């Protein structure tokens, strides 16, 4: 993972527990997909935690292109 929670490398076991991840390669974007909402037991808790931690990362890296582009990715249609 990089600071923006993009998947840089992982094994098949990791992908098998996060179905659909290969379509985004981004944990925050995947987390708000319809697939994640059916897979995660406490999705609301995970979503709140992800937003809080991602806000902190976005603040720290606010000048990077990746940080500026991440919110736009969240606004794209669902997977």
N, CA, C and O atoms as a Maestro MAE file, in Angstrom:
{
 s_m_m2io_version
 :::
 2.0.0
}

f_m_ct {
 s_m_title
 :::
 protein
 m_atom[316] {
  # First column is atom index #
  i_m_mmod_type
  r_m_x_coord
  r_m_y_coord
  r_m_z_coord
  i_m_residue_number
  s_m_chain_name
  s_m_pdb_residue_name
  s_m_pdb_atom_name
  i_m_atomic_number
  :::
  1 25 0.840 -1.177 0.000 1 A "UNK " " N  " 7
  2 3 0.000 0.000 0.000 1 A "UNK " " CA " 6
  3 2 0.886 1.242 0.000 1 A "UNK " " C  " 6
  4 15 1.967 1.262 0.590 1 A "UNK " " O  " 8
  5 25 0.399 2.265 -0.674 2 A "UNK " " N  " 7
  6 3 1.078 3.553 -0.581 2 A "UNK " " CA " 6
  7 2 0.296 4.410 0.414 2 A "UNK " " C  " 6
  8 15 -0.712 3.945 0.946 2 A "UNK " " O  " 8
  9 25 0.721 5.639 0.681 3 A "UNK " " N  " 7
  10 3 0.009 6.460 1.674 3 A "UNK " " CA " 6
  11 2 -1.461 6.733 1.326 3 A "UNK " " C  " 6
  12 15 -2.256 7.025 2.219 3 A "UNK " " O  " 8
  13 25 -1.828 6.643 0.055 4 A "UNK " " N  " 7
  14 3 -3.216 6.876 -0.348 4 A "UNK " " CA " 6
  15 2 -4.035 5.591 -0.376 4 A "UNK " " C  " 6
  16 15 -5.164 5.589 -0.867 4 A "UNK " " O  " 8
  17 25 -3.488 4.512 0.137 5 A "UNK " " N  " 7
  18 3 -4.124 3.202 0.205 5 A "UNK " " CA " 6
  19 2 -4.357 2.588 -1.169 5 A "UNK " " C  " 6
  20 15 -5.309 1.832 -1.362 5 A "UNK " " O  " 8
  21 25 -3.494 2.911 -2.118 6 A "UNK " " N  " 7
  22 3 -3.512 2.219 -3.403 6 A "UNK " " CA " 6
  23 2 -2.738 0.922 -3.243 6 A "UNK " " C  " 6
  24 15 -1.700 0.884 -2.582 6 A "UNK " " O  " 8
  25 25 -3.241 -0.121 -3.840 7 A "UNK " " N  " 7
  26 3 -2.579 -1.415 -3.746 7 A "UNK " " CA " 6
  27 2 -1.416 -1.443 -4.725 7 A "UNK " " C  " 6
  28 15 -1.618 -1.347 -5.936 7 A "UNK " " O  " 8
  29 25 -0.221 -1.573 -4.215 8 A "UNK " " N  " 7
  30 3 0.967 -1.646 -5.062 8 A "UNK " " CA " 6
  31 2 1.333 -3.090 -5.357 8 A "UNK " " C  " 6
  32 15 1.813 -3.396 -6.449 8 A "UNK " " O  " 8
  33 25 1.115 -3.968 -4.413 9 A "UNK " " N  " 7
  34 3 1.376 -5.392 -4.602 9 A "UNK " " CA " 6
  35 2 0.594 -6.175 -3.553 9 A "UNK " " C  " 6
  36 15 0.428 -5.725 -2.420 9 A "UNK " " O  " 8
  37 25 0.123 -7.343 -3.947 10 A "UNK " " N  " 7
  38 3 -0.566 -8.223 -3.004 10 A "UNK " " CA " 6
  39 2 -0.629 -9.626 -3.601 10 A "UNK " " C  " 6
  40 15 -0.357 -9.828 -4.784 10 A "UNK " " O  " 8
  41 25 -0.988 -10.577 -2.767 11 A "UNK " " N  " 7
  42 3 -1.103 -11.951 -3.250 11 A "UNK " " CA " 6
  43 2 -2.574 -12.311 -3.500 11 A "UNK " " C  " 6
  44 15 -3.477 -11.521 -3.225 11 A "UNK " " O  " 8
  45 25 -2.785 -13.492 -4.016 12 A "UNK " " N  " 7
  46 3 -4.141 -13.930 -4.362 12 A "UNK " " CA " 6
  47 2 -5.020 -14.083 -3.124 12 A "UNK " " C  " 6
  48 15 -6.229 -13.869 -3.207 12 A "UNK " " O  " 8
  49 25 -4.451 -14.444 -1.995 13 A "UNK " " N  " 7
  50 3 -5.237 -14.564 -0.757 13 A "UNK " " CA " 6
  51 2 -5.846 -13.217 -0.374 13 A "UNK " " C  " 6
  52 15 -7.012 -13.143 0.016 13 A "UNK " " O  " 8
  53 25 -5.056 -12.161 -0.488 14 A "UNK " " N  " 7
  54 3 -5.554 -10.816 -0.178 14 A "UNK " " CA " 6
  55 2 -6.695 -10.446 -1.127 14 A "UNK " " C  " 6
  56 15 -7.733 -9.946 -0.694 14 A "UNK " " O  " 8
  57 25 -6.496 -10.693 -2.413 15 A "UNK " " N  " 7
  58 3 -7.533 -10.377 -3.404 15 A "UNK " " CA " 6
  59 2 -8.796 -11.210 -3.192 15 A "UNK " " C  " 6
  60 15 -9.901 -10.740 -3.461 15 A "UNK " " O  " 8
  61 25 -8.637 -12.438 -2.713 16 A "UNK " " N  " 7
  62 3 -9.809 -13.299 -2.548 16 A "UNK " " CA " 6
  63 2 -10.740 -12.811 -1.434 16 A "UNK " " C  " 6
  64 15 -11.945 -13.054 -1.489 16 A "UNK " " O  " 8
  65 25 -10.196 -12.130 -0.433 17 A "UNK " " N  " 7
  66 3 -11.052 -11.618 0.641 17 A "UNK " " CA " 6
  67 2 -11.618 -10.231 0.307 17 A "UNK " " C  " 6
  68 15 -12.506 -9.737 1.002 17 A "UNK " " O  " 8
  69 25 -11.107 -9.612 -0.750 18 A "UNK " " N  " 7
  70 3 -11.601 -8.309 -1.198 18 A "UNK " " CA " 6
  71 2 -12.023 -8.413 -2.668 18 A "UNK " " C  " 6
  72 15 -11.367 -7.840 -3.537 18 A "UNK " " O  " 8
  73 25 -13.108 -9.136 -2.953 19 A "UNK " " N  " 7
  74 3 -13.517 -9.320 -4.348 19 A "UNK " " CA " 6
  75 2 -13.812 -7.986 -5.017 19 A "UNK " " C  " 6
  76 15 -14.439 -7.106 -4.427 19 A "UNK " " O  " 8
  77 25 -13.353 -7.850 -6.248 20 A "UNK " " N  " 7
  78 3 -13.563 -6.613 -6.989 20 A "UNK " " CA " 6
  79 2 -12.452 -5.604 -6.832 20 A "UNK " " C  " 6
  80 15 -12.447 -4.579 -7.514 20 A "UNK " " O  " 8
  81 25 -11.499 -5.874 -5.938 21 A "UNK " " N  " 7
  82 3 -10.400 -4.940 -5.714 21 A "UNK " " CA " 6
  83 2 -9.593 -4.714 -6.986 21 A "UNK " " C  " 6
  84 15 -9.094 -3.614 -7.225 21 A "UNK " " O  " 8
  85 25 -9.468 -5.746 -7.790 22 A "UNK " " N  " 7
  86 3 -8.677 -5.634 -9.019 22 A "UNK " " CA " 6
  87 2 -9.220 -4.565 -9.967 22 A "UNK " " C  " 6
  88 15 -8.494 -4.083 -10.837 22 A "UNK " " O  " 8
  89 25 -10.474 -4.197 -9.806 23 A "UNK " " N  " 7
  90 3 -11.070 -3.174 -10.676 23 A "UNK " " CA " 6
  91 2 -10.651 -1.761 -10.286 23 A "UNK " " C  " 6
  92 15 -10.680 -0.858 -11.123 23 A "UNK " " O  " 8
  93 25 -10.265 -1.558 -9.043 24 A "UNK " " N  " 7
  94 3 -9.909 -0.212 -8.586 24 A "UNK " " CA " 6
  95 2 -8.465 -0.077 -8.150 24 A "UNK " " C  " 6
  96 15 -7.852 0.973 -8.342 24 A "UNK " " O  " 8
  97 25 -7.908 -1.144 -7.558 25 A "UNK " " N  " 7
  98 3 -6.565 -1.119 -6.966 25 A "UNK " " CA " 6
  99 2 -6.450 -0.016 -5.910 25 A "UNK " " C  " 6
  100 15 -5.355 0.478 -5.638 25 A "UNK " " O  " 8
  101 25 -7.577 0.363 -5.322 26 A "UNK " " N  " 7
  102 3 -7.627 1.414 -4.313 26 A "UNK " " CA " 6
  103 2 -8.567 0.977 -3.196 26 A "UNK " " C  " 6
  104 15 -9.758 0.767 -3.428 26 A "UNK " " O  " 8
  105 25 -8.039 0.842 -1.996 27 A "UNK " " N  " 7
  106 3 -8.870 0.422 -0.865 27 A "UNK " " CA " 6
  107 2 -10.002 1.426 -0.596 27 A "UNK " " C  " 6
  108 15 -11.147 0.997 -0.452 27 A "UNK " " O  " 8
  109 25 -9.742 2.731 -0.522 28 A "UNK " " N  " 7
  110 3 -10.857 3.652 -0.267 28 A "UNK " " CA " 6
  111 2 -11.944 3.595 -1.343 28 A "UNK " " C  " 6
  112 15 -13.133 3.627 -1.028 28 A "UNK " " O  " 8
  113 25 -11.545 3.513 -2.583 29 A "UNK " " N  " 7
  114 3 -12.552 3.445 -3.649 29 A "UNK " " CA " 6
  115 2 -13.304 2.122 -3.583 29 A "UNK " " C  " 6
  116 15 -14.524 2.101 -3.746 29 A "UNK " " O  " 8
  117 25 -12.600 1.018 -3.346 30 A "UNK " " N  " 7
  118 3 -13.247 -0.288 -3.234 30 A "UNK " " CA " 6
  119 2 -14.217 -0.309 -2.063 30 A "UNK " " C  " 6
  120 15 -15.304 -0.879 -2.162 30 A "UNK " " O  " 8
  121 25 -13.829 0.309 -0.957 31 A "UNK " " N  " 7
  122 3 -14.643 0.286 0.253 31 A "UNK " " CA " 6
  123 2 -16.039 0.857 0.032 31 A "UNK " " C  " 6
  124 15 -16.991 0.457 0.702 31 A "UNK " " O  " 8
  125 25 -16.158 1.783 -0.900 32 A "UNK " " N  " 7
  126 3 -17.465 2.386 -1.156 32 A "UNK " " CA " 6
  127 2 -18.166 1.789 -2.370 32 A "UNK " " C  " 6
  128 15 -19.077 2.392 -2.937 32 A "UNK " " O  " 8
  129 25 -17.734 0.613 -2.754 33 A "UNK " " N  " 7
  130 3 -18.406 -0.107 -3.836 33 A "UNK " " CA " 6
  131 2 -19.526 -0.963 -3.249 33 A "UNK " " C  " 6
  132 15 -19.540 -1.248 -2.051 33 A "UNK " " O  " 8
  133 25 -20.446 -1.361 -4.091 34 A "UNK " " N  " 7
  134 3 -21.539 -2.226 -3.616 34 A "UNK " " CA " 6
  135 2 -21.011 -3.589 -3.184 34 A "UNK " " C  " 6
  136 15 -21.590 -4.227 -2.305 34 A "UNK " " O  " 8
  137 25 -19.925 -4.036 -3.788 35 A "UNK " " N  " 7
  138 3 -19.323 -5.322 -3.405 35 A "UNK " " CA " 6
  139 2 -18.843 -5.269 -1.962 35 A "UNK " " C  " 6
  140 15 -19.120 -6.182 -1.184 35 A "UNK " " O  " 8
  141 25 -18.129 -4.214 -1.598 36 A "UNK " " N  " 7
  142 3 -17.593 -4.092 -0.241 36 A "UNK " " CA " 6
  143 2 -18.713 -4.055 0.788 36 A "UNK " " C  " 6
  144 15 -18.567 -4.607 1.878 36 A "UNK " " O  " 8
  145 25 -19.803 -3.427 0.464 37 A "UNK " " N  " 7
  146 3 -20.908 -3.330 1.411 37 A "UNK " " CA " 6
  147 2 -21.521 -4.688 1.705 37 A "UNK " " C  " 6
  148 15 -22.095 -4.884 2.777 37 A "UNK " " O  " 8
  149 25 -21.411 -5.627 0.780 38 A "UNK " " N  " 7
  150 3 -21.925 -6.974 1.035 38 A "UNK " " CA " 6
  151 2 -20.887 -7.874 1.689 38 A "UNK " " C  " 6
  152 15 -21.248 -8.833 2.371 38 A "UNK " " O  " 8
  153 25 -19.600 -7.581 1.493 39 A "UNK " " N  " 7
  154 3 -18.526 -8.423 2.017 39 A "UNK " " CA " 6
  155 2 -18.184 -8.095 3.466 39 A "UNK " " C  " 6
  156 15 -17.986 -8.999 4.277 39 A "UNK " " O  " 8
  157 25 -18.113 -6.827 3.789 40 A "UNK " " N  " 7
  158 3 -17.687 -6.414 5.128 40 A "UNK " " CA " 6
  159 2 -18.825 -6.532 6.138 40 A "UNK " " C  " 6
  160 15 -19.933 -6.050 5.904 40 A "UNK " " O  " 8
  161 25 -18.536 -7.170 7.245 41 A "UNK " " N  " 7
  162 3 -19.556 -7.406 8.276 41 A "UNK " " CA " 6
  163 2 -20.018 -6.097 8.906 41 A "UNK " " C  " 6
  164 15 -21.219 -5.875 9.065 41 A "UNK " " O  " 8
  165 25 -19.083 -5.239 9.263 42 A "UNK " " N  " 7
  166 3 -19.430 -3.950 9.875 42 A "UNK " " CA " 6
  167 2 -19.037 -2.825 8.915 42 A "UNK " " C  " 6
  168 15 -18.166 -2.009 9.216 42 A "UNK " " O  " 8
  169 25 -19.690 -2.800 7.770 43 A "UNK " " N  " 7
  170 3 -19.322 -1.860 6.722 43 A "UNK " " CA " 6
  171 2 -19.384 -0.413 7.201 43 A "UNK " " C  " 6
  172 15 -18.482 0.364 6.889 43 A "UNK " " O  " 8
  173 25 -20.404 -0.031 7.939 44 A "UNK " " N  " 7
  174 3 -20.528 1.359 8.397 44 A "UNK " " CA " 6
  175 2 -19.332 1.771 9.257 44 A "UNK " " C  " 6
  176 15 -18.825 2.885 9.129 44 A "UNK " " O  " 8
  177 25 -18.891 0.877 10.124 45 A "UNK " " N  " 7
  178 3 -17.710 1.153 10.949 45 A "UNK " " CA " 6
  179 2 -16.468 1.297 10.067 45 A "UNK " " C  " 6
  180 15 -15.684 2.231 10.237 45 A "UNK " " O  " 8
  181 25 -16.298 0.380 9.140 46 A "UNK " " N  " 7
  182 3 -15.136 0.423 8.234 46 A "UNK " " CA " 6
  183 2 -15.149 1.689 7.384 46 A "UNK " " C  " 6
  184 15 -14.105 2.302 7.165 46 A "UNK " " O  " 8
  185 25 -16.317 2.078 6.908 47 A "UNK " " N  " 7
  186 3 -16.430 3.286 6.085 47 A "UNK " " CA " 6
  187 2 -16.063 4.530 6.893 47 A "UNK " " C  " 6
  188 15 -15.319 5.384 6.410 47 A "UNK " " O  " 8
  189 25 -16.571 4.635 8.103 48 A "UNK " " N  " 7
  190 3 -16.255 5.790 8.954 48 A "UNK " " CA " 6
  191 2 -14.762 5.845 9.265 48 A "UNK " " C  " 6
  192 15 -14.150 6.913 9.222 48 A "UNK " " O  " 8
  193 25 -14.184 4.693 9.577 49 A "UNK " " N  " 7
  194 3 -12.745 4.635 9.868 49 A "UNK " " CA " 6
  195 2 -11.932 5.026 8.629 49 A "UNK " " C  " 6
  196 15 -10.954 5.767 8.731 49 A "UNK " " O  " 8
  197 25 -12.334 4.536 7.486 50 A "UNK " " N  " 7
  198 3 -11.620 4.855 6.248 50 A "UNK " " CA " 6
  199 2 -11.666 6.344 5.932 50 A "UNK " " C  " 6
  200 15 -10.654 6.923 5.536 50 A "UNK " " O  " 8
  201 25 -12.812 6.960 6.101 51 A "UNK " " N  " 7
  202 3 -12.934 8.393 5.838 51 A "UNK " " CA " 6
  203 2 -12.035 9.182 6.787 51 A "UNK " " C  " 6
  204 15 -11.341 10.106 6.362 51 A "UNK " " O  " 8
  205 25 -12.045 8.823 8.055 52 A "UNK " " N  " 7
  206 3 -11.225 9.545 9.035 52 A "UNK " " CA " 6
  207 2 -9.735 9.413 8.734 52 A "UNK " " C  " 6
  208 15 -9.006 10.405 8.762 52 A "UNK " " O  " 8
  209 25 -9.283 8.209 8.450 53 A "UNK " " N  " 7
  210 3 -7.858 8.028 8.184 53 A "UNK " " CA " 6
  211 2 -7.454 8.622 6.843 53 A "UNK " " C  " 6
  212 15 -6.351 9.152 6.712 53 A "UNK " " O  " 8
  213 25 -8.321 8.543 5.855 54 A "UNK " " N  " 7
  214 3 -8.001 9.095 4.542 54 A "UNK " " CA " 6
  215 2 -7.946 10.620 4.594 54 A "UNK " " C  " 6
  216 15 -7.126 11.226 3.903 54 A "UNK " " O  " 8
  217 25 -8.791 11.244 5.390 55 A "UNK " " N  " 7
  218 3 -8.732 12.703 5.543 55 A "UNK " " CA " 6
  219 2 -7.380 13.134 6.098 55 A "UNK " " C  " 6
  220 15 -6.805 14.128 5.655 55 A "UNK " " O  " 8
  221 25 -6.885 12.388 7.057 56 A "UNK " " N  " 7
  222 3 -5.576 12.719 7.633 56 A "UNK " " CA " 6
  223 2 -4.473 12.581 6.585 56 A "UNK " " C  " 6
  224 15 -3.586 13.430 6.500 56 A "UNK " " O  " 8
  225 25 -4.527 11.535 5.806 57 A "UNK " " N  " 7
  226 3 -3.524 11.329 4.760 57 A "UNK " " CA " 6
  227 2 -3.638 12.407 3.687 57 A "UNK " " C  " 6
  228 15 -2.626 12.931 3.221 57 A "UNK " " O  " 8
  229 25 -4.851 12.734 3.300 58 A "UNK " " N  " 7
  230 3 -5.048 13.780 2.288 58 A "UNK " " CA " 6
  231 2 -4.494 15.117 2.774 58 A "UNK " " C  " 6
  232 15 -3.931 15.876 1.986 58 A "UNK " " O  " 8
  233 25 -4.648 15.406 4.050 59 A "UNK " " N  " 7
  234 3 -4.094 16.643 4.592 59 A "UNK " " CA " 6
  235 2 -2.580 16.651 4.562 59 A "UNK " " C  " 6
  236 15 -1.957 17.663 4.242 59 A "UNK " " O  " 8
  237 25 -2.005 15.532 4.894 60 A "UNK " " N  " 7
  238 3 -0.545 15.452 4.933 60 A "UNK " " CA " 6
  239 2 0.070 15.526 3.538 60 A "UNK " " C  " 6
  240 15 1.127 16.131 3.358 60 A "UNK " " O  " 8
  241 25 -0.575 14.924 2.566 61 A "UNK " " N  " 7
  242 3 -0.037 14.878 1.206 61 A "UNK " " CA " 6
  243 2 -0.855 15.748 0.248 61 A "UNK " " C  " 6
  244 15 -0.935 15.435 -0.940 61 A "UNK " " O  " 8
  245 25 -1.449 16.805 0.727 62 A "UNK " " N  " 7
  246 3 -2.397 17.603 -0.051 62 A "UNK " " CA " 6
  247 2 -1.847 18.175 -1.355 62 A "UNK " " C  " 6
  248 15 -2.622 18.491 -2.258 62 A "UNK " " O  " 8
  249 25 -0.559 18.311 -1.468 63 A "UNK " " N  " 7
  250 3 0.011 18.877 -2.698 63 A "UNK " " CA " 6
  251 2 0.324 17.816 -3.758 63 A "UNK " " C  " 6
  252 15 0.664 18.162 -4.889 63 A "UNK " " O  " 8
  253 25 0.217 16.558 -3.414 64 A "UNK " " N  " 7
  254 3 0.529 15.509 -4.391 64 A "UNK " " CA " 6
  255 2 -0.633 15.350 -5.378 64 A "UNK " " C  " 6
  256 15 -1.792 15.582 -5.033 64 A "UNK " " O  " 8
  257 25 -0.308 14.956 -6.592 65 A "UNK " " N  " 7
  258 3 -1.349 14.735 -7.604 65 A "UNK " " CA " 6
  259 2 -2.304 13.640 -7.172 65 A "UNK " " C  " 6
  260 15 -3.511 13.729 -7.397 65 A "UNK " " O  " 8
  261 25 -1.759 12.612 -6.556 66 A "UNK " " N  " 7
  262 3 -2.590 11.504 -6.118 66 A "UNK " " CA " 6
  263 2 -3.621 11.954 -5.079 66 A "UNK " " C  " 6
  264 15 -4.789 11.573 -5.159 66 A "UNK " " O  " 8
  265 25 -3.201 12.748 -4.124 67 A "UNK " " N  " 7
  266 3 -4.122 13.227 -3.089 67 A "UNK " " CA " 6
  267 2 -5.200 14.117 -3.703 67 A "UNK " " C  " 6
  268 15 -6.353 14.074 -3.274 67 A "UNK " " O  " 8
  269 25 -4.845 14.902 -4.677 68 A "UNK " " N  " 7
  270 3 -5.820 15.781 -5.311 68 A "UNK " " CA " 6
  271 2 -6.789 15.000 -6.198 68 A "UNK " " C  " 6
  272 15 -7.932 15.418 -6.384 68 A "UNK " " O  " 8
  273 25 -6.344 13.885 -6.739 69 A "UNK " " N  " 7
  274 3 -7.200 13.097 -7.620 69 A "UNK " " CA " 6
  275 2 -8.070 12.084 -6.913 69 A "UNK " " C  " 6
  276 15 -9.082 11.655 -7.467 69 A "UNK " " O  " 8
  277 25 -7.706 11.684 -5.698 70 A "UNK " " N  " 7
  278 3 -8.460 10.649 -4.995 70 A "UNK " " CA " 6
  279 2 -9.921 11.006 -4.781 70 A "UNK " " C  " 6
  280 15 -10.776 10.165 -5.058 70 A "UNK " " O  " 8
  281 25 -10.263 12.195 -4.308 71 A "UNK " " N  " 7
  282 3 -11.689 12.506 -4.143 71 A "UNK " " CA " 6
  283 2 -12.480 12.411 -5.459 71 A "UNK " " C  " 6
  284 15 -13.656 12.049 -5.444 71 A "UNK " " O  " 8
  285 25 -11.856 12.726 -6.570 72 A "UNK " " N  " 7
  286 3 -12.551 12.588 -7.861 72 A "UNK " " CA " 6
  287 2 -12.860 11.132 -8.155 72 A "UNK " " C  " 6
  288 15 -13.904 10.821 -8.728 72 A "UNK " " O  " 8
  289 25 -11.960 10.235 -7.766 73 A "UNK " " N  " 7
  290 3 -12.212 8.803 -7.964 73 A "UNK " " CA " 6
  291 2 -13.421 8.339 -7.186 73 A "UNK " " C  " 6
  292 15 -14.192 7.504 -7.657 73 A "UNK " " O  " 8
  293 25 -13.586 8.887 -5.983 74 A "UNK " " N  " 7
  294 3 -14.732 8.479 -5.162 74 A "UNK " " CA " 6
  295 2 -16.046 8.898 -5.793 74 A "UNK " " C  " 6
  296 15 -17.085 8.294 -5.527 74 A "UNK " " O  " 8
  297 25 -16.010 9.912 -6.612 75 A "UNK " " N  " 7
  298 3 -17.247 10.418 -7.206 75 A "UNK " " CA " 6
  299 2 -17.628 9.717 -8.498 75 A "UNK " " C  " 6
  300 15 -18.657 10.039 -9.093 75 A "UNK " " O  " 8
  301 25 -16.821 8.769 -8.940 76 A "UNK " " N  " 7
  302 3 -17.142 8.026 -10.151 76 A "UNK " " CA " 6
  303 2 -18.223 7.014 -9.848 76 A "UNK " " C  " 6
  304 15 -18.409 6.641 -8.689 76 A "UNK " " O  " 8
  305 25 -18.945 6.556 -10.867 77 A "UNK " " N  " 7
  306 3 -20.021 5.584 -10.619 77 A "UNK " " CA " 6
  307 2 -19.536 4.333 -9.915 77 A "UNK " " C  " 6
  308 15 -18.368 3.953 -10.002 77 A "UNK " " O  " 8
  309 25 -20.455 3.712 -9.225 78 A "UNK " " N  " 7
  310 3 -20.180 2.490 -8.468 78 A "UNK " " CA " 6
  311 2 -19.656 1.403 -9.389 78 A "UNK " " C  " 6
  312 15 -19.954 1.380 -10.583 78 A "UNK " " O  " 8
  313 25 -18.861 0.492 -8.804 79 A "UNK " " N  " 7
  314 3 -18.307 -0.632 -9.562 79 A "UNK " " CA " 6
  315 2 -19.394 -1.581 -9.976 79 A "UNK " " C  " 6
  316 15 -19.119 -2.591 -10.624 79 A "UNK " " O  " 8
  :::
 }
 m_bond[315] {
  # First column is bond index #
  i_m_from
  i_m_to
  i_m_order
  :::
  1 1 2 1
  2 2 3 1
  3 3 4 2
  4 3 5 1
  5 5 6 1
  6 6 7 1
  7 7 8 2
  8 7 9 1
  9 9 10 1
  10 10 11 1
  11 11 12 2
  12 11 13 1
  13 13 14 1
  14 14 15 1
  15 15 16 2
  16 15 17 1
  17 17 18 1
  18 18 19 1
  19 19 20 2
  20 19 21 1
  21 21 22 1
  22 22 23 1
  23 23 24 2
  24 23 25 1
  25 25 26 1
  26 26 27 1
  27 27 28 2
  28 27 29 1
  29 29 30 1
  30 30 31 1
  31 31 32 2
  32 31 33 1
  33 33 34 1
  34 34 35 1
  35 35 36 2
  36 35 37 1
  37 37 38 1
  38 38 39 1
  39 39 40 2
  40 39 41 1
  41 41 42 1
  42 42 43 1
  43 43 44 2
  44 43 45 1
  45 45 46 1
  46 46 47 1
  47 47 48 2
  48 47 49 1
  49 49 50 1
  50 50 51 1
  51 51 52 2
  52 51 53 1
  53 53 54 1
  54 54 55 1
  55 55 56 2
  56 55 57 1
  57 57 58 1
  58 58 59 1
  59 59 60 2
  60 59 61 1
  61 61 62 1
  62 62 63 1
  63 63 64 2
  64 63 65 1
  65 65 66 1
  66 66 67 1
  67 67 68 2
  68 67 69 1
  69 69 70 1
  70 70 71 1
  71 71 72 2
  72 71 73 1
  73 73 74 1
  74 74 75 1
  75 75 76 2
  76 75 77 1
  77 77 78 1
  78 78 79 1
  79 79 80 2
  80 79 81 1
  81 81 82 1
  82 82 83 1
  83 83 84 2
  84 83 85 1
  85 85 86 1
  86 86 87 1
  87 87 88 2
  88 87 89 1
  89 89 90 1
  90 90 91 1
  91 91 92 2
  92 91 93 1
  93 93 94 1
  94 94 95 1
  95 95 96 2
  96 95 97 1
  97 97 98 1
  98 98 99 1
  99 99 100 2
  100 99 101 1
  101 101 102 1
  102 102 103 1
  103 103 104 2
  104 103 105 1
  105 105 106 1
  106 106 107 1
  107 107 108 2
  108 107 109 1
  109 109 110 1
  110 110 111 1
  111 111 112 2
  112 111 113 1
  113 113 114 1
  114 114 115 1
  115 115 116 2
  116 115 117 1
  117 117 118 1
  118 118 119 1
  119 119 120 2
  120 119 121 1
  121 121 122 1
  122 122 123 1
  123 123 124 2
  124 123 125 1
  125 125 126 1
  126 126 127 1
  127 127 128 2
  128 127 129 1
  129 129 130 1
  130 130 131 1
  131 131 132 2
  132 131 133 1
  133 133 134 1
  134 134 135 1
  135 135 136 2
  136 135 137 1
  137 137 138 1
  138 138 139 1
  139 139 140 2
  140 139 141 1
  141 141 142 1
  142 142 143 1
  143 143 144 2
  144 143 145 1
  145 145 146 1
  146 146 147 1
  147 147 148 2
  148 147 149 1
  149 149 150 1
  150 150 151 1
  151 151 152 2
  152 151 153 1
  153 153 154 1
  154 154 155 1
  155 155 156 2
  156 155 157 1
  157 157 158 1
  158 158 159 1
  159 159 160 2
  160 159 161 1
  161 161 162 1
  162 162 163 1
  163 163 164 2
  164 163 165 1
  165 165 166 1
  166 166 167 1
  167 167 168 2
  168 167 169 1
  169 169 170 1
  170 170 171 1
  171 171 172 2
  172 171 173 1
  173 173 174 1
  174 174 175 1
  175 175 176 2
  176 175 177 1
  177 177 178 1
  178 178 179 1
  179 179 180 2
  180 179 181 1
  181 181 182 1
  182 182 183 1
  183 183 184 2
  184 183 185 1
  185 185 186 1
  186 186 187 1
  187 187 188 2
  188 187 189 1
  189 189 190 1
  190 190 191 1
  191 191 192 2
  192 191 193 1
  193 193 194 1
  194 194 195 1
  195 195 196 2
  196 195 197 1
  197 197 198 1
  198 198 199 1
  199 199 200 2
  200 199 201 1
  201 201 202 1
  202 202 203 1
  203 203 204 2
  204 203 205 1
  205 205 206 1
  206 206 207 1
  207 207 208 2
  208 207 209 1
  209 209 210 1
  210 210 211 1
  211 211 212 2
  212 211 213 1
  213 213 214 1
  214 214 215 1
  215 215 216 2
  216 215 217 1
  217 217 218 1
  218 218 219 1
  219 219 220 2
  220 219 221 1
  221 221 222 1
  222 222 223 1
  223 223 224 2
  224 223 225 1
  225 225 226 1
  226 226 227 1
  227 227 228 2
  228 227 229 1
  229 229 230 1
  230 230 231 1
  231 231 232 2
  232 231 233 1
  233 233 234 1
  234 234 235 1
  235 235 236 2
  236 235 237 1
  237 237 238 1
  238 238 239 1
  239 239 240 2
  240 239 241 1
  241 241 242 1
  242 242 243 1
  243 243 244 2
  244 243 245 1
  245 245 246 1
  246 246 247 1
  247 247 248 2
  248 247 249 1
  249 249 250 1
  250 250 251 1
  251 251 252 2
  252 251 253 1
  253 253 254 1
  254 254 255 1
  255 255 256 2
  256 255 257 1
  257 257 258 1
  258 258 259 1
  259 259 260 2
  260 259 261 1
  261 261 262 1
  262 262 263 1
  263 263 264 2
  264 263 265 1
  265 265 266 1
  266 266 267 1
  267 267 268 2
  268 267 269 1
  269 269 270 1
  270 270 271 1
  271 271 272 2
  272 271 273 1
  273 273 274 1
  274 274 275 1
  275 275 276 2
  276 275 277 1
  277 277 278 1
  278 278 279 1
  279 279 280 2
  280 279 281 1
  281 281 282 1
  282 282 283 1
  283 283 284 2
  284 283 285 1
  285 285 286 1
  286 286 287 1
  287 287 288 2
  288 287 289 1
  289 289 290 1
  290 290 291 1
  291 291 292 2
  292 291 293 1
  293 293 294 1
  294 294 295 1
  295 295 296 2
  296 295 297 1
  297 297 298 1
  298 298 299 1
  299 299 300 2
  300 299 301 1
  301 301 302 1
  302 302 303 1
  303 303 304 2
  304 303 305 1
  305 305 306 1
  306 306 307 1
  307 307 308 2
  308 307 309 1
  309 309 310 1
  310 310 311 1
  311 311 312 2
  312 311 313 1
  313 313 314 1
  314 314 315 1
  315 315 316 2
  :::
 }
}
